[in-house]
Amino acid sequence: MNTSSRIAITGAAGFIASYLVGALNRLGFQQLILVDNFHVPSKAGNLQDKQYAQQIDREEFITWAKENPGKIDYCFHLGARTDTTEMDYEVHRKWNVAYSQAIWELCTEQNIPLVYASSAATYGNGELGYSDQLENIQALHPLNPYGQSKLDFDIWAMQQPKQPPFWAGVKFFNVYGPNEYHKGRMASVILHAFRQIKETGGMKLFRSHNPNYTDGGQMRDFVYVQDVVNICLWLMNAQPQPGLYNAGSGQARSFLDLAKAIFAALSLPENISFVDTPIDIRDKYQYFTEADMNKAMHAGYALPSTKLEAGVQDYIQNYLLPNKYF
C-alpha cells in the first residue's frame, strides 16, 4: 500500500477508527475518506489535527461511492452500533448487518480490498473456545444482540459467492486506549477507573457471581488499541488468506491485575472495592476471554502484543493525565 492510496474508513470519528486515521497519518497517508455521523460533539476531538481528503456522512457514503467508482483503493469498515446493553436487535441489524452488507457489495463491485470489524462478542461465553479457525461458526451463541448481529454478518460474508479481492473480519477483544473519551458506559475499564480514582481515590470492580471466579478474578483479553490497529494494517498490507482474524493480546488477565496496573501507573496506593454486577448485564457477562492468535501468527503477523502494565502506563501517562488524543 503506497501513501497515495485512497482509503475509506467508516466509523472514522470513533475510538479504533480515529486511532487508525492517526496511525495512517504517521505513515504518510493523507488521502483518507472519512465516513461517520460527524454531528456528535463528544467525538470531535478524535479527528482534531488529523489529515484527510474528505468527510462523508455515513447515510450518504454508499450512494457517493457508487457515483464515484474508482475513488477508493482500500476500505476499513469499522463503523458499528457497539452498545452491548442495547437489546433491540433491529437497531444492531441496521448498522451491523444491513449497512455492512452494502459495504461488502460495494467493495465486491468496485474491486476494493475490505477489512471490517467483527467482535469477540461473537464467541458468547466461550464454551466453544476463542479460535478464529472455528469451522462450525453457526454453533456460536453470542450473549447479546450486538454480538449476534456481528456473528450474523460474519456468517453471511463467509457464504457469499462474490467477494472483494481481499477481505478480513477482525474480531476485536477488550480494546482500551486513547480516543475513547466519548464512549460513556461502553468505554474501557481503564477509563472508568481513571475517572473514579481521580474523583474518589479508589475504584470499584464488579463482584463475581460465578463460583468459579473470585471477586476481581474475572479474566479478559485486554488489548491496547495500538496493537489492534497494527493487526488491521498488517491485514491490509499482507493480505493473507481471507477470513476471520482475532485481534487480542493472546493472554487473559484478571480485573485485579488491571486495577493494580492502573494504581501503579498513577503512583497511588491500591484502593479497590467491589459492587454487584448490574442486573441488566449479569446473565450476559463474560467471565473469561482469551484470543487464540495462532491463525494470524502462522500467516506471518509477527509484532508482539503490548503487555498490560505497559499499555496501561502509556495510556494513563501520555493520554489520560494530559487529556490528549492520539
Secondary structure, DSSP 8 states (H G I E B T S, - for coil): --TT--EEEETTTSHHHHHHHHHHHHTT---EEEEE----GGGGGGGTT---SEEEEHHHHHHHHHHSTTS-SEEEE------TT---HHHHIIIIIIHHHHHHHHHHHTT--EEEEEEGGGGTTSTT-SBTT-S-GGG---SSHHHHHHHHHHHHHHH-SS--SSEEEEEE-EEE-SS-GGGGGGS-HHHHHHHHHHHHS-EEEE---STTS-TT--EE-EEEHHHHHHHHHHHHHH--SSEEEEES-S--EEHHHHHHHHHHHTT----EEEE---HHHHTT--SB---B-HHHHHTT-------HHHHHHHHIIIIITTT---
